[in-house]
């Protein structure tokens, strides 16, 4: 294989520098390494974050590109800005606190080369709290396009930190929207509406860090409001019908305002 591709990652001042270094290491130590890594710095950064950046700039001066945004604008807009600087049609996403498995890019590039009609693909992810040696669960998503399209009516159909997509298809759909923490879900739905072809590799290609209070951070009225805004937007755009909208709002709003233990249980059983 000789297919060039970019990796797109954004950094915010609160991101843990140790996790960030692990994430960057997993990007560069691939069996099929990236042609280019576009790192968007969304606002200020800490000294420890800068030390990690300096380390990788020194090791990979021809691969790592820095895009500095002076004032924080949020992940979605930051990724849109970073996408402008990606030189290649194929772009892989990565977050600063996750860890890509060593053959992730090799398997994704092979999928795109063997299936040129596919426009975007993710995979399963192994979820963990403290160490990748102790996986707590695996978030599985359906494989084929029609299955994904149906699944997307009620749940996010891709695992965002492990997606690889065609840049032109994301731009065609209007890029990321700023909608709470749900801008990726909106983008997938807009791409589906535009006729983009989806696929999910049926194995885990990334370790996804949950954090001790992962659900608790989303278990609040603000996140519940974002869920309602999302469903209203999808209905307005003709992506879901009225019955589906009210059903999704009732379930998702209820989960977000329940006590954390109950909400977490229902979320993991029905909505993830």
Backbone as CSV, one residue per row, in Angstrom:
resi,resn,N_x,N_y,N_z,CA_x,CA_y,CA_z,C_x,C_y,C_z
1,UNK,0.836,-1.200,0.000,0.000,0.000,0.000,0.874,1.254,0.000
2,UNK,0.436,2.248,-0.748,1.131,3.523,-0.778,0.102,4.643,-0.865
3,UNK,-0.747,4.704,0.142,-1.844,5.672,0.157,-1.574,6.745,1.204
4,UNK,-1.406,8.000,0.788,-1.161,9.067,1.766,-2.432,9.413,2.537
5,UNK,-2.283,9.801,3.793,-3.427,10.235,4.597,-2.958,11.141,5.722
6,UNK,-3.886,11.939,6.217,-3.624,12.856,7.327,-4.290,12.344,8.593
7,UNK,-3.745,12.719,9.735,-4.393,12.513,11.027,-4.744,13.890,11.573
8,UNK,-5.961,14.022,12.071,-6.443,15.303,12.607,-6.735,15.158,14.093
9,UNK,-6.094,16.003,14.900,-6.242,15.927,16.350,-6.256,17.343,16.908
10,UNK,-7.110,17.605,17.908,-7.159,18.947,18.507,-6.799,18.875,19.987
11,UNK,-6.124,19.904,20.452,-5.637,19.977,21.834,-6.231,21.193,22.528
12,UNK,-6.737,20.963,23.749,-7.281,22.041,24.574,-6.478,22.106,25.867
13,UNK,-6.464,23.255,26.517,-5.591,23.507,27.654,-5.834,22.533,28.805
14,UNK,-7.055,21.994,28.942,-7.339,21.088,30.062,-6.962,19.632,29.777
15,UNK,-6.548,19.323,28.554,-6.186,17.943,28.215,-4.929,17.517,28.961
16,UNK,-4.969,16.333,29.538,-3.847,15.812,30.320,-2.621,15.605,29.415
17,UNK,-1.472,16.209,29.751,-0.289,16.085,28.891,0.257,14.657,28.805
18,UNK,0.104,13.881,29.877,0.575,12.493,29.849,-0.266,11.663,28.886
19,UNK,-1.588,11.826,28.966,-2.471,11.115,28.042,-2.219,11.576,26.604
20,UNK,-1.989,12.881,26.446,-1.701,13.455,25.134,-0.452,12.825,24.524
21,UNK,0.572,12.656,25.337,1.816,12.039,24.850,1.578,10.588,24.441
22,UNK,0.777,9.863,25.222,0.461,8.481,24.869,-0.310,8.419,23.547
23,UNK,-1.247,9.328,23.385,-2.039,9.359,22.151,-1.145,9.626,20.945
24,UNK,-0.254,10.594,21.069,0.653,10.931,19.969,1.595,9.772,19.661
25,UNK,2.074,9.112,20.694,2.935,7.945,20.488,2.214,6.875,19.688
26,UNK,0.946,6.644,20.021,0.174,5.606,19.318,-0.072,5.981,17.855
27,UNK,-0.078,7.269,17.541,-0.240,7.721,16.156,1.013,7.426,15.338
28,UNK,2.150,7.740,15.910,3.398,7.627,15.155,3.968,6.213,15.125
29,UNK,3.614,5.387,16.108,4.151,4.027,16.157,3.167,3.034,15.544
30,UNK,2.744,3.306,14.327,1.799,2.471,13.607,2.529,1.579,12.606
31,UNK,1.924,0.446,12.289,2.491,-0.412,11.240,2.389,0.261,9.876
32,UNK,1.423,1.179,9.735,1.291,1.997,8.528,1.184,3.445,8.997
33,UNK,2.317,4.138,9.141,2.321,5.466,9.765,1.690,6.534,8.872
34,UNK,1.187,7.603,9.469,0.541,8.669,8.701,1.536,9.478,7.870
35,UNK,1.046,10.016,6.775,1.853,10.903,5.943,1.985,12.266,6.599
36,UNK,0.940,12.632,7.345,0.866,13.968,7.928,0.011,13.912,9.186
37,UNK,0.414,14.637,10.226,-0.388,14.785,11.442,-0.639,16.275,11.650
38,UNK,-1.912,16.651,11.619,-2.300,18.055,11.815,-2.820,18.204,13.247
39,UNK,-2.064,18.916,14.062,-2.419,19.156,15.460,-2.956,20.571,15.605
40,UNK,-4.233,20.685,15.966,-4.855,21.988,16.169,-4.793,22.330,17.658
41,UNK,-4.165,23.442,17.992,-4.109,23.902,19.378,-5.215,24.933,19.557
42,UNK,-6.253,24.529,20.296,-7.468,25.334,20.422,-7.345,26.288,21.608
43,UNK,-6.678,27.413,21.393,-6.488,28.393,22.459,-5.150,28.226,23.168
44,UNK,-5.158,28.475,24.456,-3.936,28.385,25.237,-3.496,26.939,25.416
45,UNK,-2.227,26.776,25.819,-1.704,25.451,26.131,-0.779,25.574,27.344
46,UNK,-0.591,24.477,28.054,0.262,24.486,29.232,1.709,24.227,28.836
47,UNK,2.608,24.497,29.775,4.030,24.229,29.523,4.278,22.748,29.289
48,UNK,3.587,21.895,30.052,3.770,20.457,29.878,3.244,19.982,28.521
49,UNK,2.141,20.557,28.078,1.651,20.231,26.740,2.658,20.669,25.680
50,UNK,3.244,21.838,25.878,4.234,22.339,24.913,5.448,21.433,24.850
51,UNK,5.855,20.876,25.990,7.000,19.974,26.005,6.709,18.717,25.167
52,UNK,5.463,18.232,25.248,5.082,17.069,24.431,5.119,17.445,22.948
53,UNK,4.603,18.609,22.625,4.620,19.076,21.227,6.054,19.197,20.724
54,UNK,6.919,19.783,21.523,8.323,19.959,21.134,8.989,18.614,20.875
55,UNK,8.681,17.644,21.719,9.263,16.309,21.566,8.930,15.707,20.204
56,UNK,7.664,15.774,19.832,7.260,15.147,18.576,7.641,15.996,17.359
57,UNK,7.704,17.297,17.534,8.183,18.144,16.431,9.641,17.837,16.112
58,UNK,10.410,17.565,17.155,11.822,17.237,16.961,11.980,15.863,16.298
59,UNK,11.130,14.909,16.697,11.234,13.552,16.160,10.649,13.431,14.760
60,UNK,9.582,14.194,14.485,8.875,14.056,13.209,8.641,15.429,12.563
61,UNK,9.724,16.154,12.252,9.583,17.520,11.738,8.885,17.603,10.381
62,UNK,8.966,16.562,9.593,8.363,16.580,8.258,6.921,16.075,8.251
63,UNK,6.467,15.568,9.384,5.127,14.969,9.456,4.154,15.802,10.277
64,UNK,4.632,16.345,11.392,3.758,17.068,12.312,3.586,18.525,11.888
65,UNK,2.313,18.930,11.692,1.971,20.312,11.353,1.145,20.904,12.490
66,UNK,1.506,22.092,12.931,0.820,22.753,14.041,-0.079,23.862,13.500
67,UNK,-1.344,23.836,13.942,-2.284,24.914,13.627,-2.681,25.564,14.943
68,UNK,-2.245,26.781,15.163,-2.511,27.488,16.417,-3.722,28.406,16.268
69,UNK,-4.724,28.198,17.122,-5.878,29.093,17.207,-5.710,29.902,18.489
70,UNK,-5.685,31.205,18.383,-5.330,32.054,19.525,-6.340,31.989,20.668
71,UNK,-7.628,31.897,20.334,-8.670,31.861,21.356,-9.512,30.608,21.183
72,UNK,-9.823,29.935,22.302,-10.598,28.701,22.246,-11.929,28.905,21.526
73,UNK,-12.209,28.020,20.553,-13.457,28.121,19.787,-14.309,26.854,19.894
74,UNK,-13.814,25.815,20.587,-14.564,24.572,20.722,-14.084,23.526,19.734
75,UNK,-14.315,22.258,20.080,-13.739,21.173,19.289,-14.229,21.149,17.842
76,UNK,-15.538,21.275,17.634,-16.068,21.206,16.277,-15.455,22.249,15.355
77,UNK,-15.540,23.545,15.711,-14.914,24.588,14.882,-13.398,24.406,14.745
78,UNK,-12.736,23.927,15.810,-11.287,23.696,15.739,-10.958,22.604,14.721
79,UNK,-11.770,21.559,14.698,-11.553,20.491,13.721,-11.816,20.988,12.301
80,UNK,-12.824,21.841,12.146,-13.070,22.434,10.824,-11.858,23.220,10.342
81,UNK,-11.255,23.979,11.258,-10.065,24.749,10.900,-8.905,23.814,10.551
82,UNK,-8.742,22.761,11.355,-7.672,21.805,11.092,-7.846,21.092,9.769
83,UNK,-9.100,20.820,9.424,-9.387,20.109,8.177,-8.904,20.901,6.965
84,UNK,-8.938,22.225,7.069,-8.452,23.072,5.968,-6.962,22.854,5.706
85,UNK,-6.253,22.427,6.747,-4.800,22.254,6.642,-4.399,20.813,6.325
86,UNK,-5.373,19.918,6.255,-5.069,18.526,5.902,-4.827,18.429,4.398
87,UNK,-3.686,17.893,4.012,-3.268,17.880,2.614,-3.863,16.739,1.811
88,UNK,-4.423,15.726,2.493,-4.821,14.507,1.804,-6.320,14.260,1.899
89,UNK,-6.836,13.517,0.943,-8.268,13.226,0.888,-8.711,12.348,2.054
90,UNK,-7.902,11.382,2.414,-8.239,10.532,3.556,-7.707,11.162,4.837
91,UNK,-8.603,11.299,5.824,-8.244,11.918,7.103,-8.712,11.013,8.239
92,UNK,-7.809,10.706,9.155,-8.139,9.920,10.338,-8.269,10.847,11.538
93,UNK,-9.296,10.630,12.357,-9.472,11.411,13.587,-8.817,10.696,14.763
94,UNK,-8.417,11.500,15.727,-7.833,10.969,16.953,-8.051,11.985,18.052
95,UNK,-8.291,11.518,19.276,-8.421,12.402,20.433,-7.174,12.329,21.294
96,UNK,-6.990,13.336,22.157,-5.751,13.462,22.916,-5.651,12.540,24.122
97,UNK,-6.731,11.819,24.442,-6.657,10.949,25.620,-6.922,9.482,25.289
98,UNK,-6.971,9.145,24.008,-7.195,7.751,23.603,-5.905,7.156,23.051
99,UNK,-5.972,5.883,22.652,-4.754,5.183,22.227,-5.099,4.269,21.052
100,UNK,-4.562,4.589,19.885,-4.813,3.763,18.705,-3.990,2.485,18.757
101,UNK,-4.618,1.378,18.395,-3.883,0.116,18.299,-2.944,0.181,17.096
102,UNK,-1.865,-0.583,17.167,-0.744,-0.419,16.238,-1.113,-0.634,14.771
103,UNK,-2.122,-1.446,14.509,-2.480,-1.728,13.118,-3.745,-0.992,12.679
104,UNK,-4.163,-0.021,13.454,-5.399,0.712,13.125,-5.363,1.284,11.710
105,UNK,-4.368,2.115,11.402,-4.340,2.796,10.107,-4.140,1.810,8.957
106,UNK,-3.354,0.786,9.192,-3.143,-0.223,8.155,-4.472,-0.862,7.750
107,UNK,-5.295,-1.209,8.734,-6.575,-1.867,8.437,-7.577,-0.908,7.815
108,UNK,-7.554,0.352,8.244,-8.484,1.316,7.670,-8.097,1.676,6.230
109,UNK,-6.815,1.865,5.971,-6.368,2.169,4.612,-6.669,0.998,3.680
110,UNK,-6.464,-0.211,4.158,-6.783,-1.382,3.332,-8.270,-1.415,2.993
111,UNK,-9.115,-1.082,3.967,-10.552,-1.059,3.723,-10.898,-0.060,2.622
112,UNK,-10.360,1.139,2.689,-10.664,2.159,1.680,-10.103,1.770,0.307
113,UNK,-8.925,1.192,0.288,-8.343,0.785,-0.992,-9.148,-0.320,-1.652
114,UNK,-9.658,-1.241,-0.844,-10.420,-2.377,-1.380,-11.880,-2.036,-1.655
115,UNK,-12.356,-0.924,-1.068,-13.771,-0.535,-1.207,-13.856,0.965,-1.492
116,UNK,-13.555,1.376,-2.720,-13.491,2.813,-3.033,-14.808,3.558,-2.872
117,UNK,-15.929,2.831,-2.774,-17.221,3.513,-2.609,-17.434,3.989,-1.170
118,UNK,-16.698,3.439,-0.205,-16.847,3.835,1.197,-16.292,5.243,1.402
119,UNK,-17.057,6.076,2.109,-16.669,7.468,2.353,-16.199,7.721,3.781
120,UNK,-16.654,6.896,4.715,-16.276,7.082,6.118,-16.370,5.746,6.838
121,UNK,-15.410,5.486,7.713,-15.403,4.207,8.431,-14.834,4.396,9.830
122,UNK,-15.466,3.718,10.785,-14.885,3.635,12.124,-14.760,2.158,12.479
123,UNK,-14.706,1.862,13.752,-14.590,0.478,14.211,-15.171,0.404,15.614
124,UNK,-15.076,-0.761,16.228,-15.389,-0.870,17.645,-14.277,-0.180,18.441
125,UNK,-14.550,0.127,19.703,-13.510,0.656,20.587,-13.562,-0.091,21.917
126,UNK,-12.389,-0.340,22.471,-12.278,-0.926,23.806,-12.213,0.192,24.836
127,UNK,-13.152,0.180,25.771,-13.229,1.247,26.764,-12.452,0.856,28.022
128,UNK,-11.733,1.829,28.582,-10.939,1.549,29.780,-10.933,2.773,30.686
129,UNK,-10.556,2.554,31.951,-10.481,3.642,32.923,-9.027,4.039,33.207
130,UNK,-8.255,3.134,33.752,-6.897,3.471,34.174,-5.834,2.973,33.193
131,UNK,-5.986,1.735,32.729,-4.954,1.114,31.912,-5.575,0.342,30.748
132,UNK,-4.909,0.361,29.591,-5.403,-0.383,28.439,-5.286,-1.894,28.658
133,UNK,-4.572,-2.278,29.707,-4.478,-3.705,30.050,-5.736,-4.199,30.743
134,UNK,-6.605,-3.277,31.128,-7.839,-3.646,31.828,-9.032,-2.985,31.132
135,UNK,-9.484,-3.622,30.065,-10.618,-3.122,29.301,-11.904,-3.424,30.053
136,UNK,-12.753,-2.408,30.235,-13.987,-2.606,30.997,-15.152,-3.016,30.107
137,UNK,-15.140,-2.585,28.846,-16.236,-2.897,27.927,-15.803,-2.552,26.509
138,UNK,-16.612,-2.970,25.550,-16.352,-2.655,24.144,-17.607,-2.042,23.536
139,UNK,-17.458,-0.872,22.933,-18.607,-0.268,22.247,-18.615,-0.762,20.804
140,UNK,-19.633,-1.560,20.489,-19.759,-2.151,19.164,-20.783,-1.369,18.343
141,UNK,-20.480,-1.184,17.094,-21.382,-0.507,16.166,-21.563,-1.395,14.936
142,UNK,-22.723,-1.289,14.257,-23.018,-2.196,13.143,-22.087,-1.986,11.948
143,UNK,-21.971,-3.022,11.126,-20.971,-3.041,10.057,-21.413,-2.345,8.780
144,UNK,-22.542,-2.762,8.211,-22.927,-2.368,6.855,-23.714,-1.057,6.835
145,UNK,-23.711,-0.419,5.670,-24.310,0.910,5.528,-25.777,0.950,5.939
146,UNK,-26.584,0.018,5.448,-28.016,0.047,5.768,-28.263,-0.190,7.254
147,UNK,-27.463,-1.051,7.875,-27.568,-1.275,9.318,-27.200,-0.001,10.085
148,UNK,-26.153,0.666,9.629,-25.689,1.898,10.269,-26.744,2.996,10.143
149,UNK,-27.348,3.087,8.967,-28.367,4.103,8.715,-29.558,3.932,9.661
150,UNK,-29.973,2.699,9.873,-31.076,2.422,10.798,-30.675,2.708,12.237
151,UNK,-29.491,2.270,12.612,-28.963,2.463,13.965,-28.880,3.955,14.309
152,UNK,-28.534,4.769,13.299,-28.325,6.200,13.503,-29.598,6.947,13.879
153,UNK,-30.752,6.336,13.684,-32.011,6.983,14.043,-32.141,7.183,15.552
154,UNK,-31.435,6.385,16.324,-31.571,6.485,17.775,-30.242,6.576,18.526
155,UNK,-29.139,6.201,17.861,-27.842,6.208,18.540,-26.737,6.651,17.594
156,UNK,-25.663,7.182,18.150,-24.536,7.609,17.327,-23.949,6.391,16.618
157,UNK,-23.886,6.395,15.284,-23.567,5.179,14.532,-22.082,4.895,14.351
158,UNK,-21.234,5.841,14.726,-19.789,5.677,14.581,-19.107,5.991,15.906
159,UNK,-17.898,5.502,16.062,-17.059,5.886,17.195,-16.097,6.970,16.705
160,UNK,-16.366,8.199,17.103,-15.687,9.366,16.530,-14.159,9.311,16.610
161,UNK,-13.541,8.934,17.753,-12.076,9.001,17.832,-11.351,8.013,16.917
162,UNK,-12.099,7.108,16.284,-11.448,6.109,15.438,-11.928,6.192,13.986
163,UNK,-12.606,7.278,13.626,-13.081,7.397,12.246,-11.944,7.750,11.295
164,UNK,-12.121,7.314,10.048,-11.329,7.795,8.921,-12.337,8.150,7.836
165,UNK,-12.160,9.316,7.218,-13.153,9.747,6.242,-12.490,10.429,5.044
166,UNK,-13.289,10.584,4.000,-12.861,11.352,2.841,-13.155,12.823,3.127
167,UNK,-12.135,13.628,3.084,-12.240,15.050,3.406,-13.324,15.741,2.589
168,UNK,-13.399,15.414,1.311,-14.364,16.074,0.428,-15.798,15.824,0.859
169,UNK,-16.063,14.630,1.413,-17.428,14.293,1.834,-17.826,15.038,3.106
170,UNK,-16.858,15.258,3.981,-17.127,16.033,5.203,-17.384,17.492,4.852
171,UNK,-16.575,18.039,3.968,-16.762,19.425,3.543,-18.101,19.588,2.824
172,UNK,-18.431,18.611,1.989,-19.703,18.637,1.260,-20.895,18.691,2.214
173,UNK,-20.765,18.046,3.376,-21.847,18.021,4.376,-21.835,19.249,5.280
174,UNK,-20.859,20.137,5.092,-20.817,21.367,5.878,-19.910,21.318,7.083
175,UNK,-19.190,20.196,7.265,-18.273,20.094,8.391,-18.973,19.940,9.729
176,UNK,-18.211,20.126,10.800,-18.737,19.998,12.159,-19.568,21.220,12.533
177,UNK,-20.687,20.966,13.220,-21.498,22.043,13.787,-21.237,22.143,15.282
178,UNK,-21.343,23.342,15.815,-21.184,23.529,17.261,-22.525,23.269,17.923
179,UNK,-22.705,22.055,18.455,-23.964,21.684,19.106,-23.639,20.886,20.361
180,UNK,-23.234,21.603,21.407,-22.873,20.939,22.653,-21.734,19.961,22.424
181,UNK,-21.904,18.735,22.926,-20.902,17.692,22.750,-21.308,16.719,21.649
182,UNK,-22.264,17.125,20.823,-22.871,16.197,19.871,-22.586,16.580,18.423
183,UNK,-21.548,17.401,18.206,-21.287,17.878,16.853,-20.909,16.754,15.895
184,UNK,-20.283,15.687,16.410,-19.930,14.572,15.536,-21.177,13.836,15.043
185,UNK,-22.130,13.608,15.942,-23.384,12.923,15.593,-24.113,13.691,14.483
186,UNK,-24.168,15.019,14.624,-24.823,15.844,13.615,-24.130,15.689,12.262
187,UNK,-22.808,15.687,12.274,-22.058,15.539,11.025,-22.358,14.207,10.357
188,UNK,-22.399,13.129,11.138,-22.684,11.811,10.540,-24.070,11.814,9.893
189,UNK,-25.032,12.417,10.570,-26.389,12.450,10.026,-26.457,13.290,8.748
190,UNK,-25.731,14.392,8.720,-25.705,15.218,7.510,-25.038,14.462,6.362
191,UNK,-24.004,13.700,6.660,-23.337,12.913,5.625,-24.244,11.807,5.100
192,UNK,-24.982,11.166,6.016,-25.944,10.151,5.586,-26.997,10.758,4.666
193,UNK,-27.481,11.930,5.043,-28.490,12.609,4.230,-27.948,12.922,2.842
194,UNK,-26.648,13.222,2.755,-26.021,13.555,1.475,-25.665,12.325,0.645
195,UNK,-25.890,11.132,1.223,-25.636,9.915,0.458,-24.267,9.301,0.654
196,UNK,-23.514,9.764,1.651,-22.207,9.174,1.929,-22.369,7.716,2.368
197,UNK,-21.405,6.884,2.000,-21.443,5.457,2.334,-20.612,5.198,3.583
198,UNK,-21.227,4.541,4.565,-20.626,4.290,5.875,-20.221,2.820,6.026
199,UNK,-19.247,2.597,6.908,-18.832,1.235,7.239,-18.178,1.244,8.622
200,UNK,-18.356,0.168,9.357,-17.671,-0.014,10.635,-16.929,-1.348,10.632
201,UNK,-15.635,-1.290,10.839,-14.827,-2.505,10.951,-15.224,-3.248,12.222
202,UNK,-15.432,-4.539,12.102,-15.979,-5.324,13.211,-14.900,-5.882,14.142
203,UNK,-14.056,-4.984,14.597,-13.078,-5.274,15.649,-12.638,-3.952,16.243
204,UNK,-12.067,-4.014,17.415,-11.633,-2.792,18.074,-10.263,-2.368,17.552
205,UNK,-10.165,-1.097,17.144,-8.900,-0.551,16.654,-8.379,0.579,17.545
206,UNK,-9.066,0.814,18.676,-8.662,1.924,19.538,-9.079,1.659,20.976
207,UNK,-8.248,2.103,21.898,-8.589,2.102,23.322,-9.165,3.473,23.670
208,UNK,-10.387,3.480,24.181,-11.122,4.711,24.476,-11.146,4.937,25.978
209,UNK,-10.570,6.060,26.413,-10.465,6.363,27.839,-11.782,6.935,28.365
210,UNK,-12.355,6.278,29.370,-13.620,6.714,29.944,-13.434,7.775,31.022
211,UNK,-12.490,7.583,31.905,-12.363,8.486,33.038,-13.334,8.079,34.130
212,UNK,-13.002,8.390,35.355,-13.791,7.923,36.494,-15.204,8.500,36.510
213,UNK,-15.369,9.729,36.017,-16.688,10.371,36.055,-17.228,10.607,34.644
214,UNK,-16.923,9.671,33.737,-17.301,9.849,32.327,-18.801,10.079,32.160
215,UNK,-19.613,9.255,32.794,-21.061,9.434,32.636,-21.559,10.612,33.464
216,UNK,-20.974,10.800,34.632,-21.426,11.881,35.510,-21.305,13.238,34.831
217,UNK,-20.260,13.420,33.988,-20.073,14.687,33.287,-21.207,14.950,32.298
218,UNK,-21.837,13.873,31.831,-22.926,14.036,30.863,-24.297,13.938,31.523
219,UNK,-24.303,13.695,32.801,-25.556,13.468,33.510,-26.029,14.775,34.144
220,UNK,-26.496,15.711,33.296,-26.920,17.006,33.798,-27.908,17.644,32.831
221,UNK,-28.536,18.696,33.279,-29.590,19.342,32.492,-29.024,19.967,31.216
222,UNK,-27.784,20.471,31.269,-27.187,21.096,30.088,-27.014,20.083,28.960
223,UNK,-26.526,18.903,29.323,-26.354,17.867,28.304,-27.711,17.384,27.810
224,UNK,-28.686,17.321,28.719,-30.040,16.923,28.315,-30.608,17.916,27.301
225,UNK,-30.351,19.199,27.510,-30.807,20.213,26.564,-30.139,20.039,25.203
226,UNK,-28.854,19.679,25.210,-28.150,19.427,23.948,-28.785,18.260,23.197
227,UNK,-29.184,17.231,23.952,-29.850,16.082,23.336,-31.145,16.529,22.649
228,UNK,-31.915,17.392,23.312,-33.168,17.890,22.730,-32.901,18.737,21.491
229,UNK,-31.875,19.591,21.555,-31.510,20.411,20.404,-31.115,19.549,19.212
230,UNK,-30.372,18.477,19.502,-29.969,17.561,18.446,-31.176,16.947,17.762
231,UNK,-32.108,16.434,18.552,-33.272,15.762,17.982,-34.127,16.743,17.186
232,UNK,-34.276,17.969,17.675,-35.053,18.970,16.955,-34.383,19.316,15.618
233,UNK,-33.056,19.441,15.652,-32.319,19.725,14.421,-32.502,18.593,13.403
234,UNK,-32.382,17.352,13.869,-32.523,16.210,12.964,-33.924,16.150,12.369
235,UNK,-34.927,16.482,13.176,-36.298,16.498,12.671,-36.480,17.611,11.641
236,UNK,-35.981,18.801,11.941,-36.110,19.928,11.018,-35.458,19.640,9.669
237,UNK,-34.364,18.877,9.724,-33.634,18.557,8.500,-34.229,17.359,7.750
238,UNK,-35.298,16.795,8.309,-35.935,15.658,7.670,-35.185,14.348,7.822
239,UNK,-34.290,14.262,8.829,-33.483,13.062,9.034,-34.185,12.034,9.911
240,UNK,-35.129,12.494,10.743,-35.953,11.597,11.550,-37.389,12.122,11.504
241,UNK,-38.352,11.242,11.791,-39.743,11.699,11.803,-40.140,12.166,13.210
242,UNK,-41.368,12.658,13.322,-41.836,13.250,14.576,-41.883,12.226,15.712
243,UNK,-42.347,11.018,15.401,-42.450,9.970,16.419,-41.067,9.616,16.957
244,UNK,-40.106,9.454,16.043,-38.735,9.137,16.456,-38.143,10.262,17.297
245,UNK,-38.412,11.512,16.908,-37.900,12.647,17.660,-38.391,12.624,19.106
246,UNK,-39.710,12.489,19.291,-40.262,12.494,20.653,-39.794,11.281,21.458
247,UNK,-39.700,10.146,20.804,-39.219,8.944,21.482,-37.781,9.126,21.959
248,UNK,-36.916,9.627,21.079,-35.517,9.850,21.435,-35.377,10.882,22.557
249,UNK,-36.168,11.955,22.479,-36.100,12.996,23.517,-36.525,12.436,24.867
250,UNK,-37.627,11.679,24.869,-38.139,11.136,26.132,-37.099,10.239,26.805
251,UNK,-36.478,9.381,26.017,-35.496,8.438,26.569,-34.222,9.164,26.981
252,UNK,-33.668,9.962,26.070,-32.373,10.577,26.311,-32.429,11.680,27.366
253,UNK,-33.483,12.486,27.341,-33.621,13.526,28.360,-33.774,12.879,29.736
254,UNK,-34.582,11.816,29.793,-34.787,11.127,31.062,-33.511,10.549,31.623
255,UNK,-32.703,9.948,30.748,-31.440,9.347,31.187,-30.506,10.408,31.755
256,UNK,-30.466,11.584,31.128,-29.525,12.629,31.550,-29.877,13.247,32.892
257,UNK,-31.134,13.178,33.310,-31.514,13.815,34.588,-31.729,12.804,35.709
258,UNK,-31.582,11.511,35.397,-31.671,10.494,36.439,-30.424,10.523,37.315
259,UNK,-30.496,9.969,38.542,-29.276,9.783,39.330,-28.242,9.010,38.520
260,UNK,-26.974,9.354,38.704,-25.898,8.844,37.848,-25.902,7.322,37.709
261,UNK,-26.084,6.601,38.817,-26.022,5.136,38.756,-27.113,4.555,37.863
262,UNK,-28.348,5.063,38.026,-29.465,4.580,37.213,-29.313,5.006,35.761
263,UNK,-28.949,6.261,35.573,-28.778,6.768,34.214,-27.689,6.028,33.467
264,UNK,-26.589,5.748,34.147,-25.474,5.029,33.534,-25.900,3.630,33.097
265,UNK,-26.671,2.948,33.947,-27.130,1.599,33.640,-28.016,1.589,32.383
266,UNK,-28.976,2.504,32.330,-29.875,2.573,31.177,-29.111,2.974,29.917
267,UNK,-28.216,3.943,30.052,-27.426,4.405,28.908,-26.613,3.264,28.304
268,UNK,-25.938,2.498,29.152,-25.072,1.433,28.658,-25.872,0.293,28.053
269,UNK,-27.089,0.085,28.521,-27.919,-1.006,28.004,-28.650,-0.628,26.714
270,UNK,-29.086,0.636,26.618,-29.999,1.005,25.527,-29.460,2.029,24.537
271,UNK,-28.538,2.901,24.960,-28.223,4.056,24.142,-26.796,4.117,23.618
272,UNK,-25.912,3.279,24.055,-24.511,3.388,23.640,-24.220,2.554,22.396
